Amino acid sequence: MDYQYPILIDWSTEETVDVIAFFECIEKAYEKGINRSRLMDAYRRFKEIVPSKAEEKKICNEFEEVSGYSSYRVVKKAKESEDVLTIKM
């Protein structure tokens, strides 16, 4: 990983750690696969920190630009695959 995660300076340390954990889940979905419930738990926590759809889109687009990984596609696949245990892109 040769990039920085998009973070906002007004987030607490705990919130920053939780947002980074969400993006790490996105990376795992592309690289190895990730447990769906773990991913959705991380996404729910991410949404507590970033409740605005516009802000979510902005942050996730910044992440996709630097990493090449689409948070939107991973979360969409997880939401559509309720009966699947592992999400793999």
MITORLUM-686084 format. One record per residue: z, x, y of N, C-alpha, C, O in turn. Coordinates in steps of 0.2 Angstrom, whole numbers. Atoms other than C-alpha are relative to their C-alpha. Layout:
% MITORLUM-686084
R  n_c3  n_c1  n_c2 ca_c3 ca_c1 ca_c2  c_c3  c_c1  c_c2  o_c3  o_c1  o_c2
R     Z     X     Y     Z     X     Y     Z     X     Y     Z     X     Y
...
% end
This chain:
% MITORLUM-686084
R  n_c3  n_c1  n_c2 ca_c3 ca_c1 ca_c2  c_c3  c_c1  c_c2  o_c3  o_c1  o_c2
R     0     4    -6     0     0     0     0     4     6     5     8     8
R     1    -4    -6    -6     8    16    -1    -4     6    -5    -3    10
R     1     5    -6    -3    -6    28     7    -3     2    12    -2    -2
R    -7     2    -2    12   -14    37    -1    -8     0    -6   -11     1
R     0     7     0    17   -32    35     1    -3     7     4     0    11
R    -1     3    -6    16   -44    49     7    -3     1     9    -7    -3
R    -6     2    -1    33   -47    56     1    -1     7    -2     2    12
R    -1     1    -7    40   -54    72     7     3     2    12     3    -2
R    -6    -4    -2    54   -45    82     6    -5     1    11    -3     1
R    -6     4    -1    64   -61    84     3    -3    -7     8    -6    -7
R    -3     2     7    67   -63    65     6     4    -1     6    10     1
R    -6    -4     2    84   -58    59    -2     5    -6    -8     5    -9
R     1    -4     5    85   -44    46    -2    -3    -7    -6    -2   -10
R     1     4     6    87   -56    32    -7    -4     0   -10    -4    -5
R     6     4    -1    72   -67    38    -6     5    -1   -11     4    -5
R     5    -5     1    61   -51    39     0     2    -8    -6     3   -10
R     0    -2     7    66   -46    21    -3    -6    -4    -7    -4    -9
R     3     6     4    62   -64    15    -7     0     1   -11    -2    -4
R     7     1    -1    45   -64    23    -4     6    -4    -9     5    -7
R     3    -5     3    41   -47    16     0    -1    -8    -5     0   -11
R    -1     2     7    47   -53    -1    -6    -5    -2    -9    -5    -7
R     6     5     1    34   -68     1    -6     4    -1   -10     3    -6
R     6    -3     1    20   -56     4     0     5    -6    -6     6    -9
R     0    -4     6    25   -45   -10    -2    -5    -6    -5    -2   -11
R     2     5     5    23   -61   -21    -7    -1     0   -10    -1    -5
R     7     1     0     6   -63   -15    -4     6    -3    -9     5    -6
R     3    -6     3     2   -45   -19     0     0    -8    -5     1   -11
R    -1     0     8     9   -47   -37    -5    -5    -3    -8    -4    -8
R     5     5     3    -2   -63   -39    -7     3    -1   -10     1    -6
R     6    -4     0   -17   -52   -36     0     5    -5    -5     7    -9
R     0    -6     4   -12   -37   -45     2    -1    -7    -1     2   -12
R    -2     1     7    -3   -43   -61     1    -7    -2     1    -8    -8
R    -2     7     1     1   -61   -59     8    -1     1    11     4     1
R    -7     1    -2    18   -69   -54     2    -7    -3    -2   -12    -3
R    -3     7     2    29   -83   -60    -1    -5     5     1    -3    11
R     1     5    -5    24   -99   -51     6    -2     3     6    -3     9
R    -6     3    -3    42  -105   -48     3     6     5     5     4    10
R    -2    -5    -4    46   -88   -41    -4     1     7    -1     1    12
R     5     0    -6    31   -88   -29     2    -6     4     2    -5    10
R    -2     6    -4    35  -106   -24     7     0     4     7    -2     9
R    -6    -1    -3    53  -102   -20    -1     5     6     2     4    11
R     1    -5    -6    47   -87    -9    -4    -4     5    -3    -2    11
R     4     3    -5    35   -98    -1     4    -5     4     3    -6    10
R    -5     5    -3    48  -112     3     4     4     5     6     1    11
R    -4    -4    -5    59   -98    11    -4     2     6    -2     2    12
R     5    -2    -5    44   -92    21    -1    -6     5    -1    -5    11
R     1     6    -4    41  -110    27     6    -1     4     6    -4    10
R    -6     1    -4    59  -111    33     0     5     6     3     3    11
R     0    -5    -5    57   -95    43    -6    -2     5    -6    -1    11
R     6     1    -4    39  -100    49    -2    -7    -1    -7    -8    -5
R     1     7     1    39  -119    50    -7    -2     3   -10    -7     0
R     6     2    -3    24  -120    61    -7     2    -4    -7     7    -6
R     6    -1     4     7  -122    52    -4     5     4    -7    10     1
R     4    -4    -4    -2  -113    67     3     8    -1    -1    12    -2
R    -3    -7     0    11   -98    66    -1     3    -7    -2     9    -8
R     1    -2     7     9   -98    47    -7     3    -1    -8     8    -4
R     7    -2     1   -10   -97    48    -1     7     3    -4    11     1
R     1    -6    -4    -9   -83    61     3     6    -4     0    11    -5
R    -4    -6     4     4   -72    51    -4     1    -7    -5     7    -8
R     3    -1     7    -5   -75    34    -7     3     1    -9     7    -3
R     7    -3    -1   -22   -71    42     1     8     2    -3    12     0
R    -2    -7    -1   -14   -54    49     1     3    -6    -2     9    -7
R    -2    -4     6    -8   -50    32    -7     1    -4    -8     6    -7
R     6    -1     4   -25   -54    24    -5     5     3    -8     9    -1
R     4    -5    -3   -34   -43    37     2     7    -2    -3    11    -4
R    -2    -7     2   -24   -28    32     1     1    -7     0     7    -9
R     0    -1     7   -22   -31    14    -6    -2    -5    -7     0   -10
R     6     3     4   -37   -41     8     3    -6    -4    -1    -8    -8
R    -3     5     4   -25   -53     0     1    -7     3     4    -7     9
R    -1     7    -3   -26   -72     4     6    -4    -2     6    -6    -8
R    -6     4     1    -9   -80     5    -2    -8    -1     1   -11    -6
R     2     7     1   -18   -97     7    -3    -2    -7    -1    -7   -10
R     3     2     7   -28   -96    -9     5     1    -5     5    -3   -10
R    -5    -1     5   -13   -90   -19     5    -6     0     6    -9    -5
R    -4     6     0    -2  -104   -13    -3    -7    -2    -1   -11    -5
R     4     6     2   -16  -117   -15     0     0    -7     0    -6   -10
R     0     0     8   -18  -112   -33     6    -1    -3     6    -5    -8
R    -6     2     3     0  -113   -36     2    -7     1     5   -10    -4
R    -1     7    -1     1  -130   -29    -4    -4    -4    -2   -10    -6
R     4     4     4   -13  -136   -39     1     1    -7    -2    -3   -12
R    -1    -2     7    -7  -128   -55     7    -1    -2    11     4    -4
R    -7     2     2    10  -137   -58     2     2    -7     8     3    -8
R    -2    -1     7     9  -135   -77    -1     7    -2     0     9    -8
R     1    -7     2     5  -116   -76     6     4     2     9     3     7
R    -6    -4    -1    19  -103   -78    -2     6     5     2     8     9
R     1    -6    -3    10   -88   -71    -7    -1     5   -12    -4     2
R     6     0    -4    -2   -87   -56    -3     7     1     0    12     2
R     4    -6     0   -15   -74   -57    -7    -1     4   -10    -5     2
R     6     0    -3   -29   -71   -45    -5     4    -2   -11     5     0
% end
